[in-house]
């Protein structure tokens, strides 16, 4: 059987790598002249920058964590997370509910009281089950934490009304234990999101070092600059056309965005409409090189203030000492937006000016010390689960599945998946696929 894998991001490369290990004949088609997708990295002037936001390596799944670390071998650094939320010029320990003692006493008390009130009302049955993401925030954390941090931050990152987002993805956010919140309020140290408290990062090469390990094993099977424009079934074979070139496969696996699969299949109107209504955010990533050592000791910083353009600022120099020249620091600022919106339409130079001015105002950097600046844009960055998400994604997935094409990956499945979840899906898919064919 000749398998075609469309898309050379993390999921596509992992599928190819695993198929290769199981001696399955395949080819991988990538639209760009470089594989990696959201995990591409740039190396310029001695700096190493991840192009689509700062990535880190962690997982609750020891199988997947070990898979990533074994790929990197000795090219890895282990780090302890040091992350804050910038709230009214205060650095509050992240997650916010684990840093209540960093707030003024009155606000600390307000957060604790509303958190406990919400718990008591739930116990008495006085709170209705949440139906939207905004309701879930109030329901889970109480008014204080919700309105001081979680609602403004999520409004800023999603750029979409929280009351119009569903709950299909909130299992990603752990419920805070009451004991931890009380300890936090009293100033007793606690840690939230412990699965990422210790994280890893490539010593050299940025996050793309990980996908290059996958790609290096299957280079002979990878065809780049192949922009899939049409997919059609002819005589039990899939014909995949890139315009001038065509490929034939007996099995097709897609990890490219689901909207592009629909276009290539020339799907009927109801499917095209459902795909068009699947919402997502794009990302502008501003890479900055600063002529100063140790700008910050933080791993990354969340910025809920709406007047500041970036929602997150990361310090990759604290992930690995090899990502910046000696005596200098690398800083990444992430900005979500809509393609075609005002921010996306801004010129790169204007975005850089705005971001450096914002970071200067926040006393994170001195903009006069900036010696390197570059903007990278990522069209498909974050899946938005709006209230129509479940129905729209079902229509599109069902249509593609009925054609006999399998979808694997964040934007192919159109689901908010972290790196480790993408690798887990790819691993489980290949195992199921190979075992199923052996039984047949």
ChimeraX attribute file (.defattr): number of C-alpha atoms within 10 A of each C-alpha:
attribute: neighborCount
match mode: 1-to-1
recipient: residues
	/A:1	10
	/A:2	13
	/A:3	19
	/A:4	24
	/A:5	27
	/A:6	28
	/A:7	30
	/A:8	28
	/A:9	22
	/A:10	29
	/A:11	31
	/A:12	30
	/A:13	32
	/A:14	24
	/A:15	27
	/A:16	30
	/A:17	24
	/A:18	20
	/A:19	21
	/A:20	16
	/A:21	11
	/A:22	12
	/A:23	10
	/A:24	14
	/A:25	13
	/A:26	22
	/A:27	22
	/A:28	24
	/A:29	26
	/A:30	25
	/A:31	18
	/A:32	15
	/A:33	9
	/A:34	13
	/A:35	25
	/A:36	24
	/A:37	24
	/A:38	20
	/A:39	22
	/A:40	23
	/A:41	20
	/A:42	15
	/A:43	13
	/A:44	11
	/A:45	9
	/A:46	13
	/A:47	22
	/A:48	24
	/A:49	31
	/A:50	22
	/A:51	28
	/A:52	24
	/A:53	27
	/A:54	24
	/A:55	20
	/A:56	18
	/A:57	22
	/A:58	22
	/A:59	19
	/A:60	12
	/A:61	13
	/A:62	10
	/A:63	11
	/A:64	19
	/A:65	18
	/A:66	13
	/A:67	14
	/A:68	23
	/A:69	19
	/A:70	14
	/A:71	16
	/A:72	20
	/A:73	10
	/A:74	10
	/A:75	15
	/A:76	21
	/A:77	16
	/A:78	14
	/A:79	18
	/A:80	13
	/A:81	18
	/A:82	15
	/A:83	19
	/A:84	20
	/A:85	22
	/A:86	20
	/A:87	17
	/A:88	12
	/A:89	11
	/A:90	12
	/A:91	17
	/A:92	22
	/A:93	24
	/A:94	21
	/A:95	17
	/A:96	25
	/A:97	31
	/A:98	24
	/A:99	27
	/A:100	27
	/A:101	23
	/A:102	19
	/A:103	19
	/A:104	11
	/A:105	13
	/A:106	8
	/A:107	16
	/A:108	20
	/A:109	17
	/A:110	16
	/A:111	25
	/A:112	24
	/A:113	16
	/A:114	18
	/A:115	25
	/A:116	16
	/A:117	15
	/A:118	20
	/A:119	19
	/A:120	13
	/A:121	13
	/A:122	15
	/A:123	10
	/A:124	9
	/A:125	10
	/A:126	11
	/A:127	13
	/A:128	10
	/A:129	11
	/A:130	15
	/A:131	14
	/A:132	17
	/A:133	24
	/A:134	21
	/A:135	19
	/A:136	19
	/A:137	19
	/A:138	20
	/A:139	20
	/A:140	18
	/A:141	24
	/A:142	22
	/A:143	21
	/A:144	20
	/A:145	23
	/A:146	25
	/A:147	15
	/A:148	16
	/A:149	19
	/A:150	20
	/A:151	18
	/A:152	16
	/A:153	21
	/A:154	18
	/A:155	15
	/A:156	23
	/A:157	21
	/A:158	20
	/A:159	15
	/A:160	19
	/A:161	13
	/A:162	21
	/A:163	14
	/A:164	14
	/A:165	21
	/A:166	22
	/A:167	16
	/A:168	16
	/A:169	15
	/A:170	13
	/A:171	8
	/A:172	10
	/A:173	8
	/A:174	11
	/A:175	12
	/A:176	16
	/A:177	10
	/A:178	14
	/A:179	10
	/A:180	18
	/A:181	25
	/A:182	20
	/A:183	17
	/A:184	23
	/A:185	22
	/A:186	17
	/A:187	14
	/A:188	13
	/A:189	13
	/A:190	17
	/A:191	14
	/A:192	20
	/A:193	13
	/A:194	11
	/A:195	11
	/A:196	16
	/A:197	14
	/A:198	15
	/A:199	17
	/A:200	21
	/A:201	25
	/A:202	24
	/A:203	19
	/A:204	17
	/A:205	22
	/A:206	27
	/A:207	25
	/A:208	24
	/A:209	22
	/A:210	24
	/A:211	23
	/A:212	21
	/A:213	18
	/A:214	23
	/A:215	23
	/A:216	12
	/A:217	15
	/A:218	21
	/A:219	14
	/A:220	10
	/A:221	18
	/A:222	20
	/A:223	18
	/A:224	16
	/A:225	13
	/A:226	22
	/A:227	17
	/A:228	23
	/A:229	15
	/A:230	18
	/A:231	21
	/A:232	14
	/A:233	15
	/A:234	9
	/A:235	7
	/A:236	9
	/A:237	15
	/A:238	21
	/A:239	19
	/A:240	25
	/A:241	18
	/A:242	18
	/A:243	11
	/A:244	6
	/A:245	10
	/A:246	14
	/A:247	15
	/A:248	18
	/A:249	18
	/A:250	15
	/A:251	17
	/A:252	22
	/A:253	19
	/A:254	26
	/A:255	27
	/A:256	28
	/A:257	19
	/A:258	24
	/A:259	19
	/A:260	17
	/A:261	24
	/A:262	22
	/A:263	17
	/A:264	17
	/A:265	16
	/A:266	15
	/A:267	16
	/A:268	11
	/A:269	9
	/A:270	12
	/A:271	23
	/A:272	17
	/A:273	14
	/A:274	19
	/A:275	25
	/A:276	12
	/A:277	15
	/A:278	21
	/A:279	18
	/A:280	22
	/A:281	20
	/A:282	21
	/A:283	23
	/A:284	25
	/A:285	27
	/A:286	26
	/A:287	25
	/A:288	25
	/A:289	23
	/A:290	24
	/A:291	21
	/A:292	16
	/A:293	14
	/A:294	15
	/A:295	19
	/A:296	15
	/A:297	11
	/A:298	18
	/A:299	19
	/A:300	24
	/A:301	21
	/A:302	22
	/A:303	25
	/A:304	25
	/A:305	17
	/A:306	13
	/A:307	9
	/A:308	18
	/A:309	22
	/A:310	25
	/A:311	19
	/A:312	23
	/A:313	23
	/A:314	23
	/A:315	22
	/A:316	27
	/A:317	25
	/A:318	25
	/A:319	27
	/A:320	21
	/A:321	15
	/A:322	18
	/A:323	23
	/A:324	24
	/A:325	18
	/A:326	12
	/A:327	10
	/A:328	20
	/A:329	24
	/A:330	28
	/A:331	25
	/A:332	25
	/A:333	25
	/A:334	24
	/A:335	24
	/A:336	26
	/A:337	23
	/A:338	20
	/A:339	17
	/A:340	10
	/A:341	9
	/A:342	9
	/A:343	16
	/A:344	19
	/A:345	12
	/A:346	12
	/A:347	10
	/A:348	17
	/A:349	12
	/A:350	11
	/A:351	21
	/A:352	20
	/A:353	12
	/A:354	15
	/A:355	21
	/A:356	24
	/A:357	18
	/A:358	18
	/A:359	18
	/A:360	15
	/A:361	13
	/A:362	14
	/A:363	12
	/A:364	14
	/A:365	21
	/A:366	17
	/A:367	19
	/A:368	11
	/A:369	14
	/A:370	18
	/A:371	12
	/A:372	14
	/A:373	18
	/A:374	17
	/A:375	18
	/A:376	17
	/A:377	19
	/A:378	18
	/A:379	17
	/A:380	19
	/A:381	20
	/A:382	21
	/A:383	20
	/A:384	20
	/A:385	26
	/A:386	23
	/A:387	18
	/A:388	15
	/A:389	21
	/A:390	13
	/A:391	11
	/A:392	21
	/A:393	21
	/A:394	14
	/A:395	16
	/A:396	24
	/A:397	21
	/A:398	12
	/A:399	16
	/A:400	20
	/A:401	11
	/A:402	9
	/A:403	12
	/A:404	14
	/A:405	15
	/A:406	18
	/A:407	25
	/A:408	26
	/A:409	29
	/A:410	26
	/A:411	23
	/A:412	22
	/A:413	19
	/A:414	27
	/A:415	19
	/A:416	18
	/A:417	19
	/A:418	16
	/A:419	21
	/A:420	21
	/A:421	18
	/A:422	21
	/A:423	24
	/A:424	20
	/A:425	19
	/A:426	25
	/A:427	19
	/A:428	12
	/A:429	17
	/A:430	18
	/A:431	14
	/A:432	12
	/A:433	12
	/A:434	15
	/A:435	11
	/A:436	10
	/A:437	9
	/A:438	8
	/A:439	6
	/A:440	6
